[in-house]
């Protein structure tokens, strides 16, 4: 991406996040987002098909830092998961207003999909690094298909917990919520890792 496109993208990302902090996603039009970023609607559409997609991209970039923490964390598997969950829920808490404004009653599809994909990729990479932790296949699924299933299941549960936490008023410190999610996470994820 050339520097001008990157600058426009950064402007769109920051403007959309600022708008969604103040009002529900459903109330923010492409015109509003383009105006706030100082670009035309045509330029907006060259970068994304919707305001929700811009929001998902902006939040996804922030979440990439949490994914890096998980990938580079040292320690036992349990310690790595604790680090990642704390980083994830700290991000959600930091952007609580944005995520709440992106709900109706669940997270807007692009935002929800972004969370699912980021978490699935992290879990899938972890399984590739530690295949010994995965339970033995119980049927026709083996190898990558089984690991994809495990990662999808883990990601969906985490995103469901995020949505529940947000709808419930985001009570509780992010670390406490992260510990709660870990308490119901299958312990095989970190055994032997």
C-alpha positions as CSV (number, residue, x, y, z in Angstrom):
1,X,0.0,0.0,0.0
2,X,1.4,3.4,-0.9
3,X,1.9,6.0,1.8
4,X,-1.1,8.0,0.8
5,X,-3.4,5.0,0.9
6,X,-2.0,4.0,4.2
7,X,-2.6,7.5,5.6
8,X,-6.2,7.5,4.3
9,X,-6.7,4.1,5.9
10,X,-5.3,5.2,9.2
11,X,-7.6,8.3,9.1
12,X,-10.6,6.2,8.3
13,X,-9.8,3.7,11.1
14,X,-9.3,6.4,13.7
15,X,-12.3,8.4,12.6
16,X,-14.7,5.5,12.6
17,X,-13.5,4.3,16.0
18,X,-14.0,7.9,17.4
19,X,-17.5,8.0,15.9
20,X,-18.5,4.6,17.2
21,X,-17.2,5.6,20.7
22,X,-19.9,8.3,20.7
23,X,-22.8,6.6,18.9
24,X,-24.2,3.3,17.8
25,X,-22.7,1.8,14.7
26,X,-26.1,1.6,13.1
27,X,-26.4,5.4,13.3
28,X,-23.1,6.1,11.5
29,X,-23.4,6.4,7.8
30,X,-20.6,6.1,5.2
31,X,-21.1,9.9,4.6
32,X,-20.5,10.5,8.4
33,X,-17.4,8.3,8.4
34,X,-16.0,9.8,5.2
35,X,-16.6,13.4,6.4
36,X,-14.9,12.7,9.7
37,X,-11.9,11.2,8.0
38,X,-11.7,14.1,5.5
39,X,-12.3,11.9,2.4
40,X,-15.0,11.4,-0.2
41,X,-17.5,8.6,-0.2
42,X,-15.8,7.3,-3.3
43,X,-12.5,7.1,-1.4
44,X,-14.2,5.4,1.5
45,X,-15.6,2.7,-0.7
46,X,-12.2,2.1,-2.2
47,X,-11.1,1.1,1.3
48,X,-14.1,-0.8,2.6
49,X,-17.7,-1.8,1.8
50,X,-19.2,-0.5,5.0
51,X,-18.5,1.4,8.3
52,X,-18.7,-1.9,10.1
53,X,-15.9,-3.3,7.9
54,X,-13.7,-0.3,8.7
55,X,-14.4,-0.7,12.4
56,X,-13.5,-4.4,12.2
57,X,-10.3,-3.6,10.4
58,X,-9.3,-0.9,13.0
59,X,-10.1,-3.1,16.0
60,X,-8.4,-6.1,14.3
61,X,-5.1,-4.1,14.0
62,X,-5.3,-3.4,17.7
63,X,-6.0,-7.1,18.4
64,X,-3.0,-8.2,16.3
65,X,-0.9,-6.9,19.2
66,X,-2.6,-9.3,21.6
67,X,-2.1,-12.2,19.1
68,X,1.6,-11.3,19.0
69,X,1.7,-11.5,22.8
70,X,0.2,-15.0,22.6
71,X,2.5,-16.2,19.9
72,X,5.7,-14.8,21.6
73,X,4.7,-15.5,25.2
74,X,7.0,-17.9,27.1
75,X,6.1,-20.1,29.9
76,X,3.7,-23.0,30.3
77,X,0.8,-23.4,28.0
78,X,-1.5,-22.2,30.8
79,X,0.6,-19.1,31.3
80,X,0.5,-18.4,27.6
81,X,-3.3,-18.6,27.6
82,X,-3.5,-16.4,30.6
83,X,-1.4,-13.8,28.9
84,X,-3.5,-13.9,25.8
85,X,-6.8,-13.8,27.6
86,X,-5.8,-10.9,29.7
87,X,-4.6,-9.0,26.7
88,X,-7.8,-9.8,24.8
89,X,-10.1,-8.7,27.6
90,X,-8.0,-5.6,28.4
91,X,-8.4,-4.6,24.7
92,X,-12.2,-5.2,25.0
93,X,-12.4,-3.2,28.2
94,X,-10.3,-0.4,26.7
95,X,-12.7,-0.3,23.7
96,X,-15.8,-1.2,25.7
97,X,-17.9,1.7,24.3
98,X,-17.0,0.9,20.8
99,X,-17.8,-2.8,21.1
100,X,-21.1,-1.9,22.9
101,X,-22.0,0.5,20.1
102,X,-21.3,-2.3,17.6
103,X,-23.8,-4.6,19.2
104,X,-27.4,-5.0,18.1
105,X,-28.0,-7.3,20.1
106,X,-24.9,-9.3,19.1
107,X,-21.7,-7.8,17.6
108,X,-22.0,-6.6,14.1
109,X,-21.1,-9.3,11.7
110,X,-17.7,-7.9,10.5
111,X,-16.6,-7.2,14.0
112,X,-17.7,-10.6,15.3
113,X,-16.1,-12.4,12.3
114,X,-12.9,-10.4,12.9
115,X,-12.7,-11.5,16.5
116,X,-13.5,-15.1,15.6
117,X,-10.8,-15.2,12.9
118,X,-8.1,-13.6,15.1
119,X,-8.8,-16.0,17.9
120,X,-9.1,-19.0,15.6
121,X,-5.8,-18.2,13.9
122,X,-4.0,-17.9,17.2
123,X,-5.4,-21.1,18.5
124,X,-4.7,-22.9,15.2
125,X,-1.1,-21.7,15.3
126,X,-0.8,-22.9,18.9
127,X,-2.0,-26.3,17.9
128,X,0.5,-26.4,15.0
129,X,3.2,-25.7,17.5
130,X,1.9,-28.1,20.1
131,X,0.0,-30.9,18.4
132,X,0.6,-33.1,21.4
133,X,-2.0,-31.3,23.5
134,X,-4.9,-32.1,21.2
135,X,-7.2,-34.9,22.2
136,X,-7.1,-38.0,20.1
137,X,-9.5,-38.0,17.1
138,X,-12.9,-39.5,17.9
139,X,-14.1,-40.1,14.4
140,X,-13.5,-39.2,10.8
141,X,-11.9,-35.9,11.6
142,X,-8.1,-36.0,11.9
143,X,-5.2,-33.6,11.5
144,X,-5.9,-30.2,10.2
145,X,-9.6,-30.6,10.0
146,X,-9.7,-31.6,13.7
147,X,-7.4,-28.8,14.7
148,X,-9.6,-26.3,12.8
149,X,-12.7,-27.7,14.6
150,X,-11.0,-27.2,18.0
151,X,-9.9,-23.7,17.2
152,X,-13.3,-22.7,15.9
153,X,-15.0,-24.1,19.0
154,X,-12.6,-22.3,21.3
155,X,-12.9,-19.0,19.4
156,X,-16.7,-19.1,19.3
157,X,-16.9,-19.7,23.1
158,X,-14.5,-16.8,23.7
159,X,-16.5,-14.4,21.5
160,X,-19.7,-15.6,23.1
161,X,-18.2,-14.8,26.5
162,X,-17.1,-11.3,25.3
163,X,-20.6,-10.6,24.1
164,X,-22.1,-11.8,27.3
165,X,-19.6,-9.7,29.3
166,X,-20.4,-6.6,27.3
167,X,-24.2,-7.0,27.5
168,X,-24.0,-7.6,31.2
169,X,-22.4,-4.2,31.7
170,X,-18.8,-5.4,31.4
171,X,-18.8,-5.9,35.2
172,X,-15.7,-7.4,36.6
173,X,-12.1,-6.5,35.9
174,X,-10.8,-7.8,32.6
175,X,-8.3,-10.1,34.4
176,X,-11.1,-11.7,36.4
177,X,-13.2,-12.2,33.3
178,X,-10.1,-13.7,31.5
179,X,-9.7,-16.1,34.5
180,X,-13.4,-17.0,34.3
181,X,-13.0,-17.9,30.6
182,X,-9.9,-19.9,31.3
183,X,-11.8,-21.8,34.1
184,X,-14.2,-23.2,31.6
185,X,-11.6,-23.8,28.8
186,X,-10.8,-27.4,28.3
187,X,-7.5,-28.0,30.2
188,X,-6.1,-30.1,27.4
189,X,-5.2,-26.9,25.6
190,X,-2.2,-26.5,27.8
191,X,-1.4,-29.9,29.1
192,X,2.2,-30.8,28.3
193,X,2.9,-27.6,26.5
